[in-house]
Amino acid sequence: MSHSVIFEKVTKKYKMYNKNSEKLLDIIFPDGYGEDFFALQNINFTADHGDVIGVIGVNGAGKSTLSNLITGVIPPTSGTIEIKGQASLIAINSGLNNELTGRENIELKCLMLGFNKKEIRELMPEIIEFADIGNFIDQPVKKYSSGMKSRLGFAISVNIDPDILVIDEALSVGDQTFTDKCLDKMNEFKEKGKTIFFISHSIGQIKKFCQKALWLEAGEVKEYGTIKEIIPQYEKFLKEFKAMSKEEQRNFKQIVLEKRSKLKEYSS
């Protein structure tokens, strides 16, 4: 089976500033200014056509950064990413212009993806029907609830029929009926052999829907393998973490922050 996504030694670094003036200092000073923060470090993995991968990890592990890298929203600081086909991101408010109406957002996003006016007119009814937000489709997105934004984003992304679908907590809002409709659509994609990354805190949904799990911890790949292999380890970690005292949890988070403030040296 051929690879659809390849990450080789991918690192994403940001600069942390205490105030806006420090951004200017970062440009002026030869060695830069501000504290480094490595959102992801030395990420290596491959995904194949037909893979459905659950991306797991506690808040701040780097899951959303990974989703943005896969879909080309942001570039890596170093390393190489190879994407075979069109990748689409579904996240709450992802790629939506708050000042435009839902209908205008559909047109804008489709135009950006290379669809012509005729193709957009043909797609529009399907997207609107799937979103099922009623008359709000002609209201500015800034008036939408988070659930409505998620509905519209999901409707646009699945109806443009991407090769790689990245779903970042988009099913964490909204009602069960819509979630079931989304899962049905995702199962259609699975049957077509598309690659799906499913980022969620719902271990139940990951167990039900995914075949593999990619566990991120402190911006690094902790484990990558089958659901059967990885999820029991992750559930054990979550149980141990929840059993910690507040002070122990704070210490754990502090250690994680320190690990992410400097680039590790990895052997090739």
VMD Tcl script that draws the C-alpha trace (Angstrom):
set ca {
  {0.00 0.00 0.00}
  {1.45 3.39 -0.99}
  {2.06 6.23 1.45}
  {-0.27 9.25 1.30}
  {1.43 11.31 4.04}
  {5.13 11.23 4.93}
  {6.71 13.24 7.79}
  {10.50 13.13 8.07}
  {12.22 14.87 11.00}
  {9.57 17.61 11.07}
  {9.97 20.38 13.65}
  {7.78 23.45 14.16}
  {9.21 26.29 16.27}
  {7.49 29.46 17.45}
  {8.84 32.46 19.31}
  {7.22 33.49 22.59}
  {7.11 37.24 23.28}
  {6.09 39.06 26.46}
  {5.09 42.17 24.49}
  {4.71 43.27 20.86}
  {7.91 45.35 20.86}
  {9.93 42.15 21.31}
  {8.87 41.03 17.82}
  {10.84 43.97 16.41}
  {13.86 43.09 18.57}
  {13.71 39.56 17.18}
  {14.14 40.99 13.67}
  {16.91 43.44 14.66}
  {19.12 41.21 16.83}
  {21.45 38.88 14.86}
  {20.74 35.97 17.22}
  {17.05 36.79 17.51}
  {15.05 37.66 20.60}
  {12.34 35.93 22.58}
  {11.94 32.45 23.98}
  {11.81 29.49 21.60}
  {8.83 27.14 21.84}
  {8.95 23.88 19.91}
  {5.33 22.94 19.19}
  {6.56 19.77 17.46}
  {10.01 18.16 17.42}
  {11.45 15.54 15.09}
  {8.12 14.08 13.98}
  {8.49 10.94 11.86}
  {5.57 8.84 10.59}
  {3.88 7.63 7.43}
  {0.19 7.18 6.64}
  {-1.17 5.00 3.86}
  {-4.19 5.35 1.59}
  {-7.14 3.98 3.55}
  {-5.61 4.63 6.98}
  {-7.88 6.09 9.66}
  {-5.59 7.48 12.35}
  {-6.69 8.75 15.74}
  {-4.39 11.53 16.96}
  {-4.32 11.52 20.76}
  {-2.58 13.43 23.54}
  {-3.42 15.81 26.37}
  {-4.10 19.51 25.71}
  {-1.03 21.24 24.33}
  {0.61 18.04 23.05}
  {0.85 19.47 19.51}
  {-2.22 17.89 17.86}
  {-3.58 21.07 16.24}
  {-0.10 22.05 15.04}
  {0.14 18.64 13.38}
  {-3.23 19.10 11.69}
  {-2.17 22.51 10.35}
  {1.06 21.05 8.97}
  {-0.71 18.17 7.21}
  {-3.15 20.54 5.52}
  {-0.55 23.16 4.62}
  {-2.00 25.91 6.83}
  {1.51 26.45 8.24}
  {4.95 25.35 6.99}
  {7.43 23.31 9.06}
  {10.48 25.05 10.54}
  {12.61 22.10 9.45}
  {12.17 18.62 8.05}
  {10.12 17.46 5.06}
  {6.42 16.78 4.57}
  {5.07 14.93 1.54}
  {1.32 14.99 0.90}
  {-0.09 12.97 -1.98}
  {-3.40 14.51 -2.99}
  {-5.58 17.31 -1.63}
  {-5.81 17.63 2.16}
  {-8.72 19.35 3.88}
  {-8.95 20.51 7.51}
  {-12.16 20.43 9.49}
  {-11.87 22.41 12.72}
  {-14.23 24.79 14.51}
  {-14.08 28.10 12.62}
  {-11.28 26.78 10.39}
  {-10.92 28.92 7.28}
  {-14.18 30.79 7.86}
  {-14.42 34.57 7.50}
  {-16.55 35.90 10.36}
  {-17.69 38.94 8.37}
  {-19.05 36.89 5.45}
  {-22.26 34.86 5.38}
  {-22.23 31.08 5.35}
  {-23.10 31.06 1.65}
  {-20.31 33.53 0.86}
  {-17.84 31.43 2.87}
  {-18.76 28.36 0.84}
  {-18.10 30.23 -2.39}
  {-14.84 31.76 -1.14}
  {-13.41 28.49 0.17}
  {-14.33 26.61 -3.02}
  {-12.79 29.35 -5.19}
  {-9.58 29.13 -3.15}
  {-9.51 25.39 -3.79}
  {-9.72 25.90 -7.53}
  {-13.41 25.24 -8.22}
  {-15.03 27.37 -10.93}
  {-18.37 29.20 -10.59}
  {-20.33 26.41 -12.32}
  {-18.86 23.72 -10.05}
  {-19.60 25.83 -6.97}
  {-23.24 26.31 -8.04}
  {-23.56 22.53 -8.34}
  {-21.91 21.89 -4.95}
  {-23.74 24.64 -3.06}
  {-27.10 22.82 -2.46}
  {-25.35 19.69 -1.16}
  {-23.17 21.69 1.22}
  {-26.11 23.74 2.53}
  {-28.24 20.62 3.00}
  {-25.47 18.80 4.88}
  {-24.77 21.80 7.16}
  {-28.48 22.04 8.01}
  {-28.28 25.45 9.70}
  {-31.47 26.87 8.15}
  {-31.69 30.58 7.42}
  {-28.38 31.18 9.18}
  {-26.68 30.24 5.90}
  {-27.32 33.86 4.80}
  {-26.21 35.40 8.11}
  {-22.63 36.51 8.96}
  {-20.60 33.68 10.50}
  {-19.84 35.91 13.52}
  {-23.46 35.28 14.58}
  {-22.98 31.48 14.54}
  {-22.58 29.26 17.57}
  {-19.47 27.05 17.68}
  {-21.68 24.11 16.69}
  {-22.96 25.91 13.61}
  {-19.43 26.87 12.55}
  {-18.41 23.24 12.91}
  {-21.40 22.11 10.83}
  {-20.58 24.53 8.02}
  {-16.87 23.71 8.05}
  {-17.56 19.98 7.98}
  {-20.14 20.34 5.21}
  {-17.74 22.27 2.98}
  {-14.78 19.97 3.58}
  {-16.49 16.63 3.01}
  {-18.38 17.77 -0.08}
  {-15.24 18.92 -1.92}
  {-14.16 15.26 -1.71}
  {-10.51 15.62 -0.52}
  {-7.97 12.78 -0.63}
  {-6.86 13.40 2.96}
  {-9.28 14.54 5.65}
  {-8.09 16.02 8.95}
  {-10.78 16.41 11.61}
  {-9.64 18.48 14.60}
  {-12.20 18.26 17.44}
  {-14.94 19.27 14.99}
  {-17.30 16.63 16.39}
  {-16.90 17.82 19.98}
  {-19.69 20.35 19.50}
  {-23.20 19.96 18.16}
  {-25.87 17.33 18.65}
  {-25.61 13.55 18.35}
  {-27.69 13.45 15.16}
  {-25.16 15.63 13.33}
  {-22.24 13.65 14.79}
  {-23.79 10.43 13.49}
  {-24.25 11.99 10.04}
  {-20.59 13.05 10.04}
  {-19.42 9.59 11.09}
  {-21.51 8.05 8.28}
  {-19.83 10.39 5.79}
  {-16.42 9.55 7.18}
  {-17.18 5.85 6.81}
  {-17.93 6.52 3.13}
  {-14.50 8.11 2.84}
  {-12.95 5.13 4.62}
  {-14.54 2.75 2.10}
  {-13.13 4.85 -0.77}
  {-9.61 4.37 0.58}
  {-9.04 7.96 1.64}
  {-6.68 8.86 4.50}
  {-8.34 10.30 7.62}
  {-6.73 11.87 10.69}
  {-9.22 12.07 13.56}
  {-8.10 14.36 16.40}
  {-10.32 13.90 19.42}
  {-10.41 13.64 23.21}
  {-13.19 11.05 22.85}
  {-11.44 7.71 23.27}
  {-14.79 6.01 22.58}
  {-15.06 7.62 19.13}
  {-11.41 6.84 18.36}
  {-11.87 3.16 19.31}
  {-15.04 2.96 17.23}
  {-13.76 4.70 14.11}
  {-9.96 4.47 13.85}
  {-7.54 1.67 12.98}
  {-4.32 3.33 14.14}
  {-3.35 5.80 16.87}
  {-0.66 8.49 16.84}
  {0.10 9.53 20.43}
  {1.72 12.94 20.84}
  {3.31 14.02 24.10}
  {5.19 17.30 24.62}
  {5.42 17.86 20.87}
  {6.95 14.46 20.12}
  {5.61 11.12 18.91}
  {5.23 9.01 22.04}
  {3.80 5.95 20.26}
  {2.39 5.07 16.83}
  {0.66 1.81 16.00}
  {-2.65 -0.01 15.99}
  {-5.54 1.03 18.22}
  {-5.23 -2.30 20.03}
  {-1.57 -1.59 20.85}
  {-1.69 2.12 21.71}
  {-5.03 2.95 23.33}
  {-4.57 0.71 26.44}
  {-1.20 2.43 27.08}
  {-2.78 5.87 26.65}
  {-5.71 5.03 28.94}
  {-3.24 3.85 31.58}
  {-1.33 7.15 31.27}
  {-4.58 9.19 31.59}
  {-5.62 7.23 34.68}
  {-2.22 7.84 36.30}
  {-2.27 11.53 35.36}
  {-5.76 12.05 36.80}
  {-4.68 10.31 40.01}
  {-1.86 12.85 40.53}
  {-2.24 15.65 43.04}
  {-2.57 19.18 41.66}
  {1.06 19.86 42.59}
  {2.23 16.71 40.77}
  {0.23 17.72 37.70}
  {1.80 21.20 37.79}
  {5.28 19.65 38.05}
  {4.53 17.36 35.10}
  {3.37 20.31 32.99}
  {6.46 22.32 33.98}
  {8.75 19.48 32.87}
  {6.87 19.36 29.56}
  {7.33 23.13 29.05}
  {11.05 22.89 29.77}
  {11.42 20.06 27.25}
  {9.76 22.22 24.60}
  {11.89 25.32 25.15}
  {14.98 23.77 23.57}
  {15.64 21.70 20.49}
  {16.72 18.15 21.21}
  {19.55 16.50 19.34}
  {18.45 13.37 17.53}
  {20.63 10.78 15.89}
  {19.87 10.16 12.21}
}
mol new
graphics top color blue
foreach p $ca { graphics top sphere $p radius 0.5 }
foreach p [lrange $ca 0 end-1] q [lrange $ca 1 end] { graphics top cylinder $p $q radius 0.2 }
display resetview
